[in-house]
Amino acid sequence: MSYLKKSWKKEKIEEKIPANIWDGIAARGSFVVIKTDQLFKDPDELLGGSIDSKLDVAEQMNQRILKVNLKLWMGNLVENIGKIKSNESISKIPKAKNNTAIIVGGGPSFKEKNHIETLKKVKNQTIVSTDKMLITLLEAGIKPDFVISVDGHRKFIFPFYDSKLVNDKISTKAVMAVTVAPNIVNRFPKNIYFFTPIMDDPKNVASITNAVSYMTNTSILSSGGNVGVTGINFAYYLGYKNIILTGMDMGYTKNTPIEKSAYYAIVKEVDSTMTPDKYKRLFVIEGYNPDFDVEYYTDLTWKSHIDNLIDQSKSMQNEGIKIINATEGGSLHGGAIISSTFKEAIKKYG
């Protein structure tokens, strides 16, 4: 006797089935059926696969970052679980009590323009420090309200927290991605608030982002590609109406040697034939900032962050939120971004 079904009398569902019935069926389902010709894969094989060259540069970069770092991030997440469970989600942070937040980035303009002296006089604005700037601010007697960290690489991020000033007496609250390097999670003494960074489209019900958010019970927040933009998004999340940027150059002055740019050494390590001239041809984009009358250059990585932030500035403007670039230089301009000197911004939006 054959048990193979050879024909179906009814292959089409003619009447629409209500969503609550589908939900009831789904709740009893064992797992999903994924159409793929690859039925198994061991962990060490997961980095396989190519990147679609038809995608734009930013999306190719996103795919490569995910491909290279996903294993690292998930490993960090496993190590961080205990700390995540014993601390809080960013949803527990009270919403903005004043109108203005200042995001302090680690770009060279912060030192060149002596913005630290202006920052010392701030009274009514919330100071959000990128992790790179935390020790610099503490050493100057400035106690930022928040410090942001998203980097999963232990070696690179740990020096930003390795100071006697980072101790039990610190009043600064840490805002960290759940996938951040565990050594800085363990280094920071108290008041850590976690979030799930957007790693893929959370509109997809089966996204990694959603899965991690459910696992950790933390709110989702876009990192925007770097910790400075994460700070902007965090200020937006808390409801600040004015977001002032300092030290967020996102590029280099014209006289900065290519060898000193952030990604040259990384590329050189991968490709020993790389020279400054070759790097300039492949990666560098030159520009002019009309707001501060300066020429600059940036690279493809920073460009993707800049383009994203310019688009965000337009959306935020529609909600009555201002992004004020007070770096007094750099490559960030356009969209709905307002430019100002740092002193003027503090005075006007205080």
Rosetta blueprint (number, residue, H / E / L):
1 M L
2 S L
3 Y L
4 L L
5 K L
6 K L
7 S L
8 W L
9 K L
10 K L
11 E L
12 K L
13 I L
14 E L
15 E L
16 K L
17 I L
18 P L
19 A H
20 N H
21 I H
22 W H
23 D H
24 G H
25 I H
26 A H
27 A H
28 R L
29 G L
30 S L
31 F L
32 V L
33 V L
34 I L
35 K L
36 T L
37 D L
38 Q L
39 L L
40 F L
41 K L
42 D L
43 P H
44 D H
45 E H
46 L L
47 L L
48 G L
49 G L
50 S L
51 I L
52 D L
53 S L
54 K L
55 L L
56 D L
57 V H
58 A H
59 E H
60 Q H
61 M H
62 N H
63 Q H
64 R H
65 I H
66 L H
67 K H
68 V H
69 N H
70 L H
71 K H
72 L H
73 W H
74 M H
75 G H
76 N H
77 L H
78 V H
79 E H
80 N H
81 I H
82 G H
83 K H
84 I H
85 K H
86 S H
87 N L
88 E E
89 S E
90 I H
91 S H
92 K H
93 I L
94 P L
95 K L
96 A L
97 K L
98 N L
99 N L
100 T E
101 A E
102 I E
103 I E
104 V E
105 G L
106 G L
107 G L
108 P L
109 S H
110 F H
111 K H
112 E H
113 K L
114 N L
115 H H
116 I H
117 E H
118 T H
119 L H
120 K L
121 K L
122 V L
123 K L
124 N L
125 Q L
126 T E
127 I E
128 V E
129 S E
130 T E
131 D H
132 K H
133 M H
134 L H
135 I H
136 T H
137 L H
138 L H
139 E H
140 A L
141 G L
142 I L
143 K L
144 P L
145 D L
146 F E
147 V E
148 I E
149 S E
150 V L
151 D L
152 G L
153 H L
154 R H
155 K H
156 F H
157 I H
158 F H
159 P H
160 F H
161 Y L
162 D L
163 S L
164 K L
165 L L
166 V L
167 N L
168 D L
169 K L
170 I L
171 S L
172 T L
173 K E
174 A E
175 V E
176 M E
177 A E
178 V L
179 T L
180 V L
181 A L
182 P H
183 N H
184 I H
185 V H
186 N H
187 R H
188 F L
189 P L
190 K L
191 N L
192 I E
193 Y E
194 F E
195 F E
196 T E
197 P E
198 I L
199 M L
200 D L
201 D L
202 P L
203 K L
204 N L
205 V L
206 A L
207 S L
208 I H
209 T H
210 N H
211 A H
212 V H
213 S H
214 Y H
215 M H
216 T H
217 N L
218 T L
219 S L
220 I E
221 L E
222 S L
223 S L
224 G L
225 G L
226 N L
227 V H
228 G H
229 V H
230 T H
231 G H
232 I H
233 N H
234 F H
235 A H
236 Y H
237 Y H
238 L H
239 G L
240 Y L
241 K L
242 N E
243 I E
244 I E
245 L E
246 T E
247 G L
248 M L
249 D L
250 M L
251 G L
252 Y E
253 T E
254 K L
255 N L
256 T L
257 P L
258 I H
259 E H
260 K H
261 S L
262 A L
263 Y L
264 Y H
265 A H
266 I H
267 V H
268 K H
269 E H
270 V H
271 D L
272 S L
273 T L
274 M L
275 T L
276 P H
277 D H
278 K H
279 Y H
280 K H
281 R H
282 L H
283 F H
284 V E
285 I E
286 E E
287 G E
288 Y E
289 N E
290 P L
291 D L
292 F L
293 D L
294 V E
295 E E
296 Y E
297 Y E
298 T E
299 D E
300 L H
301 T H
302 W H
303 K H
304 S H
305 H H
306 I H
307 D H
308 N H
309 L H
310 I H
311 D H
312 Q H
313 S H
314 K H
315 S H
316 M H
317 Q H
318 N H
319 E L
320 G L
321 I L
322 K E
323 I E
324 I E
325 N E
326 A L
327 T L
328 E L
329 G L
330 G L
331 S L
332 L L
333 H L
334 G L
335 G L
336 A L
337 I L
338 I E
339 S E
340 S L
341 T L
342 F H
343 K H
344 E H
345 A H
346 I H
347 K H
348 K H
349 Y L
350 G L
